[in-house]
Amino acid sequence: MEDDQEQRPESLLPYEEWIETALRQVVAQAITHVGAHGLPGAHHFYLTFRTDHPGVVMPARLRTQYPQEMTIVLQHQFWDLKYDAETATITVGLSFGGIPSTLVIPLDAVIGFADPHIRYGLRFHPQLPEAAEAAAPEPEAPPAAPEAEAPEDEQPSEEAPQVVSLDAFRRRTPPKS
């Protein structure tokens, strides 16, 4: 009898899809709020997105470095953060290696959002536009040249996305003597 109670009938309504769509709007509202008012207190965001998603705009050198997935940290040094509801895209200016860049990220490309200050996080399934989903072949990984491989401890893992910390690019002033 316990098995009968635990078995849930298959839904003919896409509740999971509706929930994920609603939670993506939480990300949109957070981006809109921070774009207008700045980050309050110690709040900061980790935004993970599919770089191979249609509509993602980013510099070619970053796309080469992060061919499938990238996590950006919105904390101290970013500008022009906004969410465009009409195109459902997030736009933000960031510096990578001292080079200013603008990223455009469709909300459907977002697969992770976190505010570590309050230990809040969301994970999403990547949503491809229906036309691209049917026609999109599986992306092939380029073969790695043996002499160009990074040491094992520097290889990105398939399990966790690499986090790009903007602190690494911040100029430090030497301590005064």
TORVEX-70320 format. One record per residue: x, y, z of N, C-alpha, C in turn. Coordinates in pm, 1 decimal, always signed. Layout:
N
> n_east;n_north;n_up;ca_east;ca_north;ca_up;c_east;c_north;c_up
> X;Y;Z;X;Y;Z;X;Y;Z
...
// end
This chain:
177
> n_east;n_north;n_up;ca_east;ca_north;ca_up;c_east;c_north;c_up
> +80.1;-120.2;+0.0;+0.0;+0.0;+0.0;+83.8;+125.8;+0.0
> +200.5;+120.1;+65.2;+286.9;+238.0;+68.2;+331.9;+276.2;-71.7
> +358.1;+175.7;-157.1;+401.1;+205.3;-293.7;+294.4;+282.3;-369.7
> +167.0;+247.2;-346.2;+58.7;+317.1;-415.0;+51.7;+463.2;-373.3
> +77.6;+491.5;-244.6;+71.4;+628.4;-196.0;+189.3;+710.4;-246.3
> +305.9;+648.5;-264.3;+424.6;+721.7;-307.7;+425.0;+746.8;-457.9
> +355.4;+665.3;-533.6;+351.2;+681.4;-678.5;+261.1;+798.8;-713.8
> +315.9;+894.1;-782.3;+238.2;+1009.1;-826.1;+207.5;+989.5;-973.7
> +84.4;+1010.9;-1015.7;+54.4;+995.6;-1157.9;+129.8;+1099.6;-1239.9
> +160.6;+1064.8;-1361.9;+230.4;+1158.0;-1450.9;+136.9;+1273.5;-1485.5
> +189.7;+1395.2;-1471.7;+108.4;+1512.7;-1497.3;+99.6;+1540.2;-1646.6
> -15.7;+1580.6;-1688.7;-35.6;+1624.1;-1826.7;-14.5;+1774.8;-1838.5
> +15.3;+1838.5;-1725.2;+46.0;+1981.2;-1722.3;+193.8;+1999.2;-1688.2
> +262.6;+2091.0;-1754.6;+408.5;+2107.5;-1734.2;+443.6;+2193.4;-1612.0
> +408.5;+2146.3;-1491.9;+432.8;+2224.1;-1370.8;+579.5;+2258.5;-1351.9
> +668.0;+2162.0;-1371.9;+811.3;+2187.5;-1351.5;+860.0;+2299.3;-1442.9
> +815.5;+2297.3;-1566.6;+853.7;+2401.3;-1662.6;+799.7;+2537.6;-1618.0
> +677.7;+2540.6;-1568.6;+618.2;+2666.1;-1521.7;+693.6;+2720.5;-1401.1
> +732.6;+2631.9;-1310.8;+806.3;+2674.4;-1191.7;+940.9;+2733.4;-1231.8
> +1010.1;+2665.6;-1324.5;+1140.8;+2715.4;-1368.0;+1126.5;+2851.3;-1436.7
> +1024.3;+2868.4;-1517.7;+999.9;+2997.1;-1584.0;+975.1;+3106.4;-1480.4
> +897.4;+3075.7;-1377.8;+869.5;+3173.8;-1272.3;+996.8;+3208.0;-1194.8
> +1080.8;+3108.5;-1166.9;+1204.0;+3134.6;-1093.0;+1304.7;+3213.4;-1176.0
> +1301.7;+3199.0;-1307.1;+1388.0;+3282.2;-1391.8;+1348.7;+3429.7;-1376.4
> +1221.7;+3455.5;-1349.8;+1177.8;+3593.4;-1329.0;+1233.1;+3649.9;-1198.4
> +1263.4;+3564.2;-1101.4;+1329.7;+3609.3;-978.8;+1467.8;+3664.6;-1015.3
> +1538.8;+3593.9;-1103.3;+1670.1;+3640.7;-1149.5;+1653.5;+3774.6;-1221.1
> +1554.9;+3784.0;-1309.9;+1531.3;+3908.6;-1383.7;+1501.8;+4023.7;-1288.0
> +1420.8;+3998.4;-1185.1;+1387.8;+4104.3;-1088.6;+1510.0;+4145.3;-1007.6
> +1593.7;+4048.3;-969.2;+1715.2;+4080.6;-893.4;+1809.3;+4166.1;-977.6
> +1827.2;+4129.7;-1103.6;+1914.9;+4206.0;-1194.1;+1858.1;+4346.9;-1214.3
> +1727.7;+4356.7;-1235.7;+1663.8;+4487.1;-1255.1;+1683.3;+4574.8;-1131.9
> +1661.0;+4518.1;-1014.2;+1674.8;+4594.1;-889.7;+1818.5;+4642.9;-869.7
> +1913.8;+4552.8;-886.7;+2054.6;+4589.8;-866.4;+2101.0;+4687.4;-973.7
> +2051.8;+4671.8;-1095.8;+2086.1;+4766.9;-1201.7;+2039.9;+4907.4;-1169.3
> +1925.0;+4918.5;-1103.1;+1870.0;+5049.8;-1069.5;+1922.8;+5105.4;-937.5
> +1948.1;+5017.1;-839.1;+1980.5;+5063.5;-704.2;+2117.7;+5021.5;-652.9
> +2188.3;+4937.9;-725.7;+2316.4;+4886.3;-678.2;+2297.0;+4769.5;-583.1
> +2407.4;+4706.1;-549.5;+2403.8;+4592.3;-457.4;+2399.1;+4642.3;-313.3
> +2299.8;+4600.2;-236.4;+2294.1;+4644.5;-96.8;+2383.9;+4559.0;-7.3
> +2446.7;+4622.0;+89.8;+2526.1;+4548.4;+188.5;+2630.2;+4458.3;+124.6
> +2638.1;+4335.2;+172.7;+2737.5;+4239.5;+123.6;+2681.4;+4146.1;+15.8
> +2562.1;+4176.9;-35.6;+2504.8;+4093.2;-141.9;+2595.6;+4096.8;-264.5
> +2605.8;+3984.8;-332.8;+2673.0;+3975.9;-461.7;+2617.6;+3853.8;-533.4
> +2632.2;+3850.8;-665.0;+2571.0;+3745.4;-745.2;+2676.1;+3663.8;-818.8
> +2651.9;+3534.2;-828.2;+2721.0;+3446.1;-921.4;+2616.7;+3414.1;-1027.4
> +2649.7;+3439.9;-1151.3;+2558.5;+3414.5;-1261.6;+2626.8;+3317.4;-1357.0
> +2572.1;+3198.2;-1368.7;+2628.0;+3096.1;-1456.9;+2537.8;+3084.9;-1579.1
> +2600.3;+3083.6;-1697.6;+2520.8;+3078.1;-1819.4;+2592.3;+2994.3;-1925.1
> +2512.6;+2948.0;-2021.8;+2565.4;+2871.7;-2134.5;+2618.8;+2971.3;-2237.4
> +2748.2;+2962.8;-2264.2;+2808.5;+3054.4;-2361.3;+2774.4;+3013.4;-2504.0
> +2733.0;+2887.6;-2522.6;+2698.3;+2838.9;-2656.4;+2549.4;+2857.2;-2687.4
> +2477.5;+2923.4;-2601.4;+2334.6;+2947.3;-2623.1;+2317.0;+3054.4;-2730.1
> +2220.7;+3037.6;-2821.0;+2195.4;+3141.6;-2921.8;+2161.5;+3274.5;-2854.3
> +2220.8;+3380.9;-2903.1;+2192.4;+3513.9;-2850.2;+2292.6;+3564.0;-2748.3
> +2381.2;+3476.2;-2698.4;+2484.2;+3522.4;-2605.7;+2585.8;+3604.0;-2686.0
> +2614.3;+3725.1;-2637.5;+2713.3;+3811.2;-2702.0;+2826.6;+3829.6;-2602.5
> +2947.4;+3790.7;-2645.9;+3066.0;+3803.7;-2561.6;+3188.7;+3805.7;-2651.9
> +3300.3;+3859.2;-2601.7;+3421.5;+3862.8;-2683.6;+3465.5;+3721.6;-2724.8
> +3519.2;+3711.5;-2844.6;+3561.4;+3582.0;-2899.1;+3665.5;+3513.9;-2810.2
> +3755.8;+3591.8;-2750.7;+3859.1;+3529.7;-2666.2;+3797.8;+3463.3;-2543.7
> +3690.0;+3520.9;-2489.8;+3621.5;+3458.5;-2375.7;+3543.2;+3335.4;-2419.6
> +3483.5;+3342.9;-2537.2;+3407.9;+3228.1;-2589.5;+3503.0;+3110.5;-2614.0
> +3625.4;+3141.2;-2658.1;+3725.3;+3035.5;-2678.0;+3765.6;+2975.6;-2543.8
> +3780.8;+3059.3;-2444.7;+3821.1;+3014.3;-2311.6;+3708.0;+2939.3;-2240.1
> +3584.3;+2979.8;-2264.4;+3467.1;+2919.2;-2201.7;+3367.8;+2879.1;-2311.1
> +3394.7;+2769.7;-2382.5;+3312.7;+2734.2;-2498.7;+3170.5;+2689.0;-2466.2
> +3144.5;+2645.7;-2341.9;+3010.2;+2597.7;-2309.6;+2944.8;+2671.2;-2193.9
> +3022.7;+2703.5;-2092.3;+2963.9;+2755.4;-1969.4;+3060.1;+2852.6;-1902.3
> +3002.8;+2954.9;-1839.1;+3084.9;+3054.6;-1770.7;+3008.7;+3106.0;-1649.0
> +3080.1;+3134.5;-1542.7;+3021.9;+3197.0;-1424.7;+3088.9;+3331.4;-1404.4
> +3006.9;+3435.2;-1392.6;+3060.4;+3568.5;-1364.6;+3016.8;+3607.6;-1223.2
> +3098.0;+3691.0;-1160.6;+3068.1;+3740.2;-1026.8;+3036.2;+3888.1;-1037.7
> +2918.4;+3924.9;-992.7;+2878.4;+4064.6;-991.7;+2888.6;+4112.1;-847.7
> +2999.7;+4183.1;-819.5;+3022.4;+4224.8;-682.0;+3073.5;+4368.5;-675.1
> +3196.5;+4392.0;-717.8;+3255.5;+4524.4;-700.3;+3267.5;+4603.1;-830.7
> +3318.2;+4538.9;-933.9;+3350.4;+4613.3;-1054.9;+3271.2;+4561.9;-1174.0
> +3154.3;+4619.4;-1192.5;+3072.5;+4594.8;-1310.6;+2995.9;+4722.9;-1337.5
> +2942.6;+4737.2;-1456.3;+2870.5;+4859.3;-1490.8;+2760.0;+4827.1;-1590.4
> +2669.2;+4922.1;-1604.2;+2557.7;+4912.8;-1700.0;+2479.8;+4782.0;-1689.3
> +2457.9;+4733.7;-1567.7;+2379.2;+4611.7;-1547.8;+2232.6;+4643.6;-1571.5
> +2170.6;+4565.5;-1659.5;+2027.2;+4586.6;-1683.7;+1964.0;+4459.4;-1739.9
> +1834.8;+4451.6;-1721.0;+1755.2;+4343.3;-1777.6;+1655.4;+4407.0;-1872.4
> +1652.2;+4358.9;-1996.2;+1558.4;+4408.6;-2096.6;+1445.0;+4306.5;-2107.8
> +1327.6;+4341.9;-2056.0;+1214.0;+4249.3;-2054.9;+1164.8;+4218.3;-2196.1
> +1178.7;+4314.6;-2286.5;+1130.9;+4293.5;-2423.9;+1210.6;+4184.0;-2495.0
> +1343.5;+4185.1;-2477.2;+1427.7;+4083.8;-2542.1;+1466.1;+3971.3;-2446.3
> +1427.2;+3983.9;-2319.4;+1460.0;+3885.6;-2213.8;+1610.6;+3860.9;-2207.8
> +1687.0;+3972.6;-2203.0;+1832.9;+3962.1;-2196.8;+1888.6;+4045.7;-2081.9
> +1999.8;+3995.3;-2029.2;+2076.1;+4063.7;-1925.4;+2198.1;+4123.5;-1995.0
> +2227.9;+4249.1;-1968.3;+2346.5;+4313.7;-2023.5;+2429.6;+4364.0;-1906.6
> +2561.4;+4343.2;-1914.0;+2650.2;+4389.8;-1807.7;+2788.5;+4418.3;-1865.7
> +2852.4;+4520.7;-1812.5;+2989.9;+4552.2;-1849.2;+3083.4;+4499.3;-1741.2
> +3188.1;+4431.3;-1784.5;+3289.1;+4374.6;-1694.3;+3425.8;+4388.9;-1758.1
> +3530.1;+4382.9;-1676.9;+3666.8;+4379.9;-1729.8;+3722.7;+4239.8;-1713.1
> +3784.8;+4189.5;-1817.7;+3851.8;+4059.8;-1815.5;+3996.0;+4083.4;-1856.1
> +4087.1;+4060.5;-1763.2;+4228.0;+4086.4;-1790.2;+4254.0;+4233.3;-1818.4
> +4176.9;+4321.7;-1755.5;+4194.1;+4465.2;-1775.7;+4128.9;+4518.5;-1901.6
> +4062.2;+4432.8;-1977.2;+3997.2;+4475.4;-2101.6;+3846.7;+4484.9;-2077.4
> +3789.2;+4605.8;-2088.8;+3644.7;+4619.9;-2067.9;+3566.8;+4544.5;-2175.7
> +3462.6;+4477.8;-2134.4;+3378.3;+4399.7;-2225.5;+3233.1;+4412.6;-2184.4
> +3145.0;+4398.9;-2281.0;+3001.8;+4396.3;-2253.7;+2950.3;+4258.0;-2288.3
> +2877.1;+4198.2;-2195.0;+2815.6;+4068.1;-2217.1;+2665.7;+4086.6;-2231.2
> +2605.8;+4014.7;-2323.9;+2461.2;+4009.1;-2338.4;+2422.9;+3862.6;-2320.6
> +2337.9;+3837.1;-2221.5;+2304.1;+3700.2;-2183.5;+2152.3;+3683.1;-2186.0
> +2099.7;+3602.5;-2278.2;+1955.7;+3575.2;-2274.6;+1919.0;+3507.1;-2142.1
> +1806.4;+3542.1;-2086.0;+1762.8;+3482.3;-1960.4;+1754.2;+3330.0;-1972.9
> +1718.2;+3280.8;-2090.1;+1709.5;+3136.4;-2112.0;+1845.8;+3068.0;-2111.1
> +1954.8;+3144.5;-2125.3;+2089.5;+3086.4;-2121.2;+2138.8;+3067.9;-1978.6
> +2073.0;+3133.2;-1882.9;+2114.4;+3125.4;-1742.6;+2083.3;+2986.6;-1687.9
> +2186.1;+2923.7;-1629.6;+2166.2;+2791.3;-1569.4;+2193.6;+2792.1;-1419.7
> +2242.5;+2905.4;-1367.9;+2265.6;+2914.5;-1224.7;+2267.6;+3058.6;-1178.8
> +2212.7;+3080.8;-1061.8;+2211.2;+3213.5;-1001.6;+2228.9;+3192.7;-852.2
> +2318.5;+3268.8;-791.6;+2338.9;+3257.1;-647.6;+2371.4;+3392.5;-587.5
> +2325.1;+3410.3;-465.0;+2363.7;+3523.8;-381.9;+2426.6;+3460.6;-258.5
> +2559.3;+3439.5;-260.6;+2625.7;+3369.4;-150.9;+2611.8;+3437.3;-15.5
> +2589.6;+3567.9;-14.1;+2576.8;+3639.6;+113.4;+2463.4;+3582.0;+198.4
> +2355.2;+3543.6;+132.7;+2241.9;+3488.0;+206.7;+2221.4;+3339.5;+177.0
> +2321.1;+3279.3;+109.6;+2316.9;+3136.5;+75.6;+2191.0;+3101.7;-3.9
> +2162.7;+3182.8;-104.4;+2046.2;+3161.9;-189.5;+2095.4;+3123.7;-328.6
> +2038.6;+3019.5;-384.9;+2080.3;+2979.6;-518.0;+1969.7;+2909.9;-594.6
> +1977.2;+2920.8;-724.9;+1883.1;+2856.8;-815.7;+1961.4;+2788.4;-926.8
> +1915.7;+2670.4;-969.0;+1972.9;+2600.7;-1084.6;+1862.3;+2582.3;-1186.8
> +1899.5;+2596.5;-1314.3;+1801.9;+2585.0;-1422.6;+1853.0;+2489.3;-1529.3
> +1759.4;+2435.8;-1605.2;+1794.8;+2361.4;-1725.7;+1811.6;+2464.9;-1836.0
> +1913.4;+2450.3;-1921.5;+1925.8;+2547.0;-2031.5;+1804.7;+2534.7;-2123.6
> +1751.5;+2646.4;-2166.7;+1636.0;+2646.2;-2255.7;+1678.3;+2699.6;-2390.8
> +1676.4;+2611.7;-2488.5;+1709.0;+2653.8;-2624.5;+1581.3;+2693.1;-2696.6
> +1589.1;+2792.2;-2784.9;+1471.6;+2822.7;-2867.2;+1432.4;+2697.0;-2943.9
> +1303.0;+2675.8;-2963.0;+1254.3;+2551.0;-3021.7;+1315.3;+2521.4;-3158.0
> +1329.9;+2620.9;-3244.3;+1387.6;+2597.8;-3377.0;+1532.9;+2554.0;-3365.2
> +1608.7;+2618.4;-3278.5;+1750.0;+2584.2;-3262.0;+1765.9;+2450.2;-3191.3
> +1672.2;+2417.1;-3102.1;+1680.3;+2292.3;-3026.5;+1671.5;+2172.7;-3120.3
> +1581.9;+2180.5;-3220.1;+1565.6;+2069.6;-3312.9;+1684.6;+2058.2;-3408.1
> +1743.6;+2171.9;-3446.8;+1850.5;+2171.2;-3545.3;+1990.0;+2167.5;-3484.5
> +2002.5;+2196.9;-3356.4;+2135.3;+2209.5;-3294.7;+2199.8;+2073.3;-3272.4
> +2314.7;+2049.8;-3338.1;+2387.4;+1925.8;-3310.6;+2461.5;+1938.4;-3178.4
> +2499.2;+1825.9;-3123.3;+2577.2;+1828.4;-3000.1;+2709.6;+1898.4;-3028.0
> +2750.8;+1996.0;-2943.9;+2878.0;+2062.7;-2967.6;+2993.6;+1965.6;-2947.1
> +3090.0;+1973.1;-3040.0;+3206.7;+1886.6;-3029.7;+3318.6;+1961.9;-2960.2
> +3386.1;+1893.7;-2871.7;+3501.0;+1954.4;-2804.8;+3619.8;+1946.9;-2899.2
> +3692.5;+2058.2;-2915.9;+3809.7;+2052.9;-3003.8;+3915.9;+1963.8;-2940.5
> +3990.4;+1888.4;-3023.9;+4094.2;+1803.4;-2966.6;+4202.6;+1888.4;-2902.6
> +4247.4;+1846.6;-2786.5;+4350.1;+1921.6;-2714.8;+4487.9;+1878.7;-2762.7
> +4572.3;+1977.8;-2785.0;+4710.1;+1948.0;-2822.3;+4784.8;+1905.4;-2696.5
> +4855.6;+1791.7;-2698.9;+4920.8;+1743.1;-2577.7;+5015.8;+1844.8;-2516.1
> +5090.6;+1919.2;-2599.4;+5185.9;+2013.2;-2543.3;+5118.1;+2137.8;-2486.8
> +4990.4;+2160.5;-2519.1;+4921.8;+2280.7;-2472.9;+4832.5;+2253.8;-2352.5
> +4827.4;+2130.0;-2306.5;+4738.7;+2098.0;-2194.8;+4788.5;+2161.1;-2065.6
> +4692.3;+2204.0;-1984.0;+4725.4;+2259.2;-1852.7;+4751.1;+2143.2;-1757.0
> +4826.7;+2167.8;-1649.8;+4845.4;+2062.5;-1550.4;+4710.9;+2014.6;-1498.3
> +4707.5;+1887.8;-1450.9;+4582.3;+1828.1;-1406.7;+4509.8;+1911.4;-1303.5
> +4583.3;+1971.6;-1209.7;+4518.2;+2048.5;-1104.7;+4458.6;+2179.4;-1156.1
> +4490.3;+2218.6;-1280.6;+4434.1;+2340.9;-1338.1;+4325.7;+2311.0;-1439.7
> +4300.7;+2183.5;-1469.8;+4199.1;+2146.7;-1567.1;+4061.0;+2178.7;-1510.1
> +3973.5;+2244.3;-1587.5;+3839.2;+2268.3;-1537.9;+3764.0;+2136.1;-1526.1
> +3686.2;+2120.8;-1421.8;+3611.6;+1997.0;-1405.0;+3478.8;+2008.3;-1476.3
> +3426.5;+1894.3;-1519.0;+3297.0;+1891.3;-1585.2;+3185.0;+1915.5;-1483.5
> +3211.5;+1886.2;-1355.5;+3107.9;+1894.6;-1254.3;+3078.3;+2037.8;-1213.4
> +3179.3;+2116.2;-1189.1;+3158.1;+2251.0;-1137.7;+3206.1;+2353.4;-1240.0
> +3125.3;+2458.8;-1264.0;+3169.3;+2561.5;-1357.6;+3284.2;+2641.5;-1297.3
> +3370.5;+2693.6;-1386.2;+3478.4;+2778.8;-1339.3;+3421.0;+2913.7;-1302.5
> +3464.1;+2968.0;-1191.8;+3419.4;+3099.1;-1148.1;+3527.0;+3199.7;-1184.7
> +3485.8;+3304.4;-1252.3;+3577.5;+3411.0;-1287.1;+3565.7;+3515.3;-1177.2
> +3666.1;+3526.4;-1093.8;+3664.2;+3622.8;-984.7;+3724.9;+3753.1;-1032.7
> +3650.1;+3858.5;-1019.4;+3699.0;+3988.2;-1064.7;+3804.1;+4044.0;-970.4
> +3813.4;+3990.5;-849.1;+3916.5;+4035.5;-755.6;+4056.3;+4012.9;-812.8
> +4071.9;+3909.2;-893.9;+4203.5;+3878.8;-950.3;+4251.3;+3988.5;-1044.7
> +4157.4;+4067.7;-1099.1;+4193.4;+4170.5;-1195.5;+4199.1;+4309.8;-1133.4
> +4169.6;+4319.7;-1006.8;+4167.2;+4448.7;-937.8;+4309.4;+4495.2;-910.2
> +4334.2;+4621.9;-931.8;+4465.2;+4678.6;-902.3;+4477.5;+4695.5;-751.8
> +4588.8;+4658.3;-699.1;+4615.3;+4671.1;-555.8;+4714.6;+4784.7;-534.4
> +4691.0;+4862.4;-432.9;+4789.4;+4967.2;-397.7;+4883.7;+4908.4;-295.6
> +5013.1;+4934.3;-312.0;+5111.0;+4878.0;-215.8;+5087.9;+4937.5;-77.6
> +5111.6;+4857.4;+27.6;+5094.1;+4910.2;+163.3;+5192.5;+5023.4;+190.4
> +5145.2;+5123.4;+265.9;+5232.1;+5237.9;+298.0;+5324.7;+5199.2;+413.9
> +5449.1;+5241.7;+401.5;+5549.3;+5208.0;+506.1;+5542.5;+5304.1;+620.9
// end
